[in-house]
């Protein structure tokens, strides 16, 4: 183990207030598809339509050769800590909205087409890491069982592994009558008995995945009354191991448990990121940029500012902080200290709500020890603030 401490000074960051432009040709190719471009935690996010469905792709600032990626199923904005770690370390993060299809054969067909689109047209890695939350388990396992050769690993959080448990509620779980009716319609079931006879839930037919030795990681709440682990995760994992599959279960017992135990804090997002990274990169070439840096130079060496308003400079400065952290193999979660130097206290105090919104948009819910200092002036006449960050990895 080693510790590395580095300083991201605004003498570098604010003087490069223009958007970081050397983000690889991959980013430009994705923008040709996108309807909307924005920033997510310091990374470029592309929102676009695929087969008349909303889709998104978050591009890393420094993609790993081979373009590894993680595919989120359902609730893509829930517990994104591992996603931001992976993006900072070179992974793409992808999502397509098939939310109300409950992992049905029609949903799997859309996923097939989306996978082909991303791997054929934009050269994402052939093996993808699948990540599903709650009912997202229906999507990731049903697609993985059809396409085991395309799966690097599976991560699931409180996953639905049998729709007879949720949304049907035929076991000890509370169920969801409205979702159950919608699921039966989507799958084409005419009755509860027909649905009960269905034999291709995630808990069924795991032999192909087990034979392919696809690693599985589940995180669960032991008191989950919505998707009880005894009817879902424990049932699937026991079957999987008995068939020779590789599986790990992490019970999350700390912090506040909400929604009848179905919502719980992820205690170890680093474990999730490391699990996905390890199993996605086993057969990939090493990234030479980890071992040398050739004539990187200073970005925006002409010291040209893109904007002269406080909020605009704040957003760009934070995005640059995130990018520098990423280049050092870290992320906003690694920050331990942050100091802001501002020339106008009123510009800060009069815009507290907007400042908070911009900060959370770029840095997420990561709040190191922070201080704000008003100064008479900064070295560059057009600079309205400087941000200094210390991070530990």
C-alpha positions in Angstrom: 0.0 0.0 0.0 1.2 3.5 -0.6 -0.2 7.0 0.0 0.1 9.7 -2.5 -0.7 13.3 -1.7 -1.0 15.9 -4.4 -2.1 19.5 -4.7 -4.4 20.9 -7.3 -3.6 24.6 -7.3 -5.7 27.1 -9.0 -2.6 28.7 -10.4 -2.9 25.7 -12.8 -6.7 25.2 -12.6 -8.1 28.7 -13.1 -5.5 29.7 -15.6 -6.9 26.8 -17.7 -10.4 28.1 -17.3 -11.3 27.0 -20.9 -12.7 23.6 -21.3 -10.2 20.8 -21.3 -9.9 20.2 -25.0 -7.5 17.2 -25.2 -10.1 14.6 -24.2 -9.4 12.3 -27.1 -11.2 11.7 -30.4 -13.7 9.4 -28.6 -15.4 12.3 -27.1 -15.9 14.0 -30.5 -17.4 10.9 -32.0 -19.9 10.6 -29.3 -21.0 14.2 -29.6 -22.0 13.5 -33.2 -24.7 11.2 -31.8 -25.8 13.3 -28.8 -28.7 15.6 -28.6 -27.5 17.2 -25.4 -24.0 17.6 -23.9 -23.5 18.4 -20.2 -21.2 17.7 -17.3 -21.6 15.0 -14.7 -19.2 15.2 -11.8 -16.6 16.7 -14.1 -17.1 14.3 -17.0 -18.8 14.9 -20.3 -22.3 13.4 -20.4 -24.1 12.8 -23.7 -27.9 12.4 -23.7 -29.4 11.1 -26.9 -32.2 9.0 -28.4 -31.8 5.3 -29.4 -34.8 3.6 -30.9 -37.0 6.4 -29.5 -35.7 5.8 -26.0 -33.6 8.1 -23.8 -30.0 7.0 -23.5 -26.9 8.5 -21.9 -23.2 8.0 -21.9 -20.7 9.5 -19.5 -17.2 9.7 -21.1 -14.1 9.4 -19.0 -11.5 12.2 -19.3 -8.8 9.6 -19.9 -10.3 6.4 -21.4 -8.5 3.2 -20.8 -7.3 1.6 -24.0 -10.0 -0.8 -25.2 -12.8 1.5 -23.8 -14.2 -0.6 -20.9 -17.6 0.3 -19.7 -20.3 -0.3 -17.1 -23.9 -0.5 -18.1 -26.4 0.7 -15.5 -29.9 -0.9 -15.5 -32.7 1.2 -14.0 -32.2 4.0 -11.4 -28.9 5.3 -13.0 -28.8 8.3 -10.6 -29.0 6.1 -7.5 -25.7 5.4 -5.6 -23.4 6.7 -8.2 -20.2 6.6 -6.1 -18.7 3.6 -7.8 -19.7 5.1 -11.2 -17.7 8.3 -10.5 -14.7 6.3 -9.3 -14.8 4.2 -12.5 -15.2 7.2 -14.7 -12.2 8.9 -13.0 -10.2 5.7 -13.8 -11.1 5.5 -17.5 -14.5 3.7 -17.7 -17.5 4.8 -19.8 -20.8 4.7 -17.9 -23.9 3.9 -20.0 -27.7 3.7 -19.6 -30.7 3.3 -21.8 -34.3 3.8 -20.5 -36.2 0.5 -20.7 -37.5 1.2 -17.2 -41.1 -0.2 -17.5 -40.2 -3.4 -19.4 -39.1 -5.3 -16.3 -36.4 -7.2 -18.1 -38.8 -8.8 -20.5 -37.8 -10.4 -23.8 -38.6 -7.1 -25.5 -36.3 -5.2 -23.1 -33.5 -7.8 -23.8 -34.0 -7.2 -27.5 -33.5 -3.5 -27.1 -30.4 -4.1 -25.0 -29.1 -6.4 -27.8 -29.4 -3.5 -30.3 -28.0 -0.9 -28.0 -25.0 -3.1 -27.2 -24.3 -3.6 -30.9 -24.6 0.1 -31.5 -22.1 1.0 -28.9 -19.6 -1.8 -29.6 -19.8 -1.6 -33.4 -20.1 2.1 -34.0 -18.1 3.5 -31.0 -15.8 0.6 -30.2 -16.7 0.1 -26.6 -15.1 -3.1 -25.2 -16.8 -6.3 -26.2 -17.2 -7.4 -22.6 -19.3 -5.1 -20.5 -19.8 -4.9 -16.7 -23.5 -5.0 -15.8 -24.9 -3.1 -12.8 -28.4 -3.3 -11.6 -30.3 -1.8 -8.7 -33.6 -3.4 -7.4 -35.7 -4.3 -10.4 -32.6 -3.7 -12.5 -31.7 -7.3 -11.5 -34.3 -8.5 -13.9 -32.6 -6.7 -16.8 -29.0 -7.6 -16.1 -29.5 -11.3 -15.4 -31.9 -11.9 -18.3 -29.6 -10.1 -20.8 -26.5 -11.8 -19.3 -28.0 -15.3 -19.6 -28.7 -14.7 -23.3 -25.2 -13.1 -23.9 -22.7 -14.6 -21.4 -19.8 -14.1 -23.9 -20.4 -10.4 -23.7 -20.3 -10.0 -19.9 -17.2 -9.2 -17.9 -19.0 -9.3 -14.5 -22.3 -8.6 -12.7 -22.9 -6.2 -9.9 -26.3 -6.0 -8.3 -27.7 -4.0 -5.3 -30.8 -5.3 -3.6 -31.7 -7.0 -6.9 -35.0 -8.5 -7.9 -34.1 -12.1 -8.9 -37.6 -13.6 -9.1 -40.7 -11.5 -10.0 -42.8 -13.9 -8.0 -41.2 -12.2 -4.9 -41.4 -8.6 -6.4 -43.6 -7.2 -7.7 -46.0 -10.2 -7.3 -45.6 -10.4 -3.6 -46.3 -14.1 -3.5 -43.7 -14.6 -0.7 -42.9 -12.7 2.4 -42.3 -9.4 0.5 -44.9 -6.6 0.3 -45.0 -6.6 -3.5 -46.4 -3.9 -5.8 -49.9 -4.7 -7.3 -49.6 -2.0 -10.0 -46.2 -3.1 -11.1 -47.3 -6.7 -11.1 -50.2 -5.9 -13.4 -47.8 -4.0 -15.7 -45.3 -6.8 -15.7 -47.9 -9.4 -16.6 -49.0 -7.3 -19.5 -45.4 -6.7 -20.7 -44.6 -10.4 -20.5 -47.9 -11.4 -22.1 -49.3 -13.4 -19.1 -53.0 -13.8 -19.0 -53.1 -14.9 -15.4 -51.1 -15.2 -12.2 -50.9 -19.0 -12.7 -49.3 -18.5 -16.1 -46.8 -16.0 -14.6 -46.0 -18.5 -11.8 -45.2 -21.2 -14.4 -42.7 -18.9 -16.1 -39.3 -20.6 -15.8 -36.8 -17.9 -16.9 -36.5 -15.6 -14.0 -32.9 -14.5 -13.0 -32.9 -17.4 -10.4 -33.5 -19.9 -13.2 -31.2 -21.4 -15.8 -27.9 -20.1 -14.4 -25.9 -22.9 -15.8 -24.5 -21.0 -18.8 -23.3 -18.1 -16.6 -21.8 -20.4 -14.1 -20.0 -22.4 -16.8 -18.6 -19.1 -18.2 -17.3 -18.3 -14.7 -18.8 -14.8 -14.8 -18.1 -13.1 -11.4 -21.1 -11.8 -9.4 -21.2 -9.3 -6.6 -24.4 -8.5 -4.7 -24.9 -5.9 -1.9 -28.0 -6.4 0.1 -29.9 -5.1 3.2 -30.6 -7.9 5.6 -33.9 -6.3 6.7 -35.2 -5.6 3.2 -39.0 -6.2 3.2 -39.5 -5.0 -0.4 -37.1 -7.4 -2.1 -36.3 -9.9 0.7 -32.8 -11.4 0.1 -34.1 -14.8 1.2 -36.3 -14.9 -1.9 -33.9 -13.2 -4.2 -30.2 -12.8 -3.7 -29.6 -15.7 -1.3 -31.7 -18.0 -3.6 -29.8 -17.0 -6.7 -26.3 -17.0 -5.1 -26.7 -20.4 -3.5 -27.8 -21.9 -6.9 -25.0 -20.1 -8.7 -22.3 -21.4 -6.3 -23.7 -24.9 -6.4 -23.3 -24.8 -10.2 -19.7 -23.6 -10.0 -20.3 -19.9 -10.4 -18.1 -17.3 -8.6 -20.2 -15.1 -6.3 -19.8 -12.7 -3.4 -22.5 -11.1 -1.1 -21.9 -8.0 1.0 -24.5 -7.3 3.6 -24.8 -3.5 4.2 -25.7 -3.1 7.9 -24.4 0.4 8.7 -26.2 3.7 8.4 -29.9 4.6 8.1 -32.0 1.9 6.4 -35.0 3.4 4.5 -38.1 2.2 2.5 -38.5 -0.9 4.7 -34.9 -1.7 4.5 -34.7 -1.6 0.7 -32.7 1.6 0.6 -29.4 1.4 2.5 -26.0 3.2 2.3 -23.3 1.5 0.2 -20.5 1.1 2.7 -17.8 0.2 0.3 -18.2 1.8 -3.2 -14.5 1.3 -3.7 -15.0 -2.5 -3.5 -17.6 -2.2 -6.2 -15.3 -0.2 -8.5 -12.4 -2.5 -7.9 -14.5 -5.6 -8.6 -15.7 -4.1 -11.9 -12.3 -2.8 -12.8 -10.4 -6.1 -12.0 -12.8 -8.3 -14.0 -13.1 -5.9 -16.9 -9.4 -5.4 -17.5 -8.0 -8.9 -17.0 -7.2 -9.4 -20.6 -6.6 -5.8 -21.7 -3.4 -4.2 -22.6 -1.7 -2.0 -19.9 -2.2 1.7 -20.3 1.2 3.2 -21.1 0.1 6.6 -19.9 0.2 5.2 -16.4 4.0 5.0 -16.7 5.0 8.1 -18.6 3.8 11.5 -19.6 5.2 13.0 -22.8 5.1 16.8 -23.3 1.7 17.3 -21.7 2.2 21.0 -21.4 -0.2 23.5 -19.9 -3.7 23.7 -21.4 -4.9 27.1 -22.5 -1.5 28.5 -22.2 -2.7 31.9 -23.5 -4.7 32.3 -20.2 -7.9 33.1 -22.0 -11.0 33.0 -19.8 -14.2 31.5 -21.2 -16.5 33.6 -19.0 -16.3 36.7 -16.8 -19.1 35.9 -14.4 -18.6 34.3 -11.0 -20.8 31.2 -11.4 -19.4 30.4 -14.8 -15.8 30.5 -13.5 -16.8 28.5 -10.5 -18.3 25.7 -12.6 -15.3 25.6 -14.9 -12.8 25.7 -12.0 -14.6 22.7 -10.3 -14.7 20.8 -13.6 -10.9 21.4 -14.0 -10.4 20.2 -10.4 -12.2 17.0 -11.2 -10.3 16.5 -14.4 -6.9 17.0 -12.6 -8.0 14.5 -9.9 -8.9 12.0 -12.6 -5.6 12.5 -14.4 -3.9 11.6 -11.1 -6.0 8.4 -10.8 -8.2 9.9 -8.1 -11.8 11.3 -7.9 -13.7 13.9 -5.8 -14.1 11.2 -3.1 -10.3 11.6 -2.4 -10.5 15.3 -1.5 -9.5 16.1 2.1 -9.2 19.9 1.9 -10.6 22.7 -0.3 -9.9 26.4 -0.1 -11.6 29.0 -2.3 -10.1 32.5 -2.9 -12.7 35.0 -4.1 -12.4 38.7 -5.0 -16.1 39.5 -4.2 -17.8 38.2 -1.1 -21.2 39.3 -2.3 -20.9 37.3 -5.5 -20.6 34.3 -3.3 -23.1 35.1 -0.5 -25.8 36.3 -3.0 -25.7 33.1 -5.0 -25.4 30.4 -2.3 -28.2 28.2 -3.7 -26.7 28.3 -7.2 -23.2 27.8 -5.8 -24.4 24.7 -4.0 -26.2 23.4 -7.1 -23.1 23.8 -9.3 -20.9 22.2 -6.7 -23.1 19.1 -6.3 -23.5 18.8 -10.1 -19.7 18.6 -10.6 -18.3 17.2 -7.4 -21.3 15.1 -6.1 -21.9 14.8 -2.4 -18.3 15.0 -1.5 -17.5 17.7 1.1 -13.9 17.9 2.4 -12.9 20.4 5.0 -13.7 23.7 3.2 -13.0 27.4 3.6 -13.7 30.6 1.6 -11.3 33.5 1.8 -11.9 37.0 0.3 -8.8 38.5 -1.3 -8.1 41.9 -2.7 -7.1 40.6 -6.1 -5.8 37.6 -8.0 -2.8 37.4 -10.3 -4.9 37.4 -13.4 -7.1 40.5 -13.8 -10.1 38.5 -15.1 -10.0 35.8 -12.5 -12.8 36.0 -9.9 -11.8 33.0 -7.8 -9.2 30.4 -7.3 -9.7 26.9 -5.8 -7.0 24.9 -4.1 -7.5 21.3 -3.3 -5.6 18.6 -1.5 -6.5 15.0 -2.1 -5.1 11.8 -0.7 -5.1 8.5 -2.4 
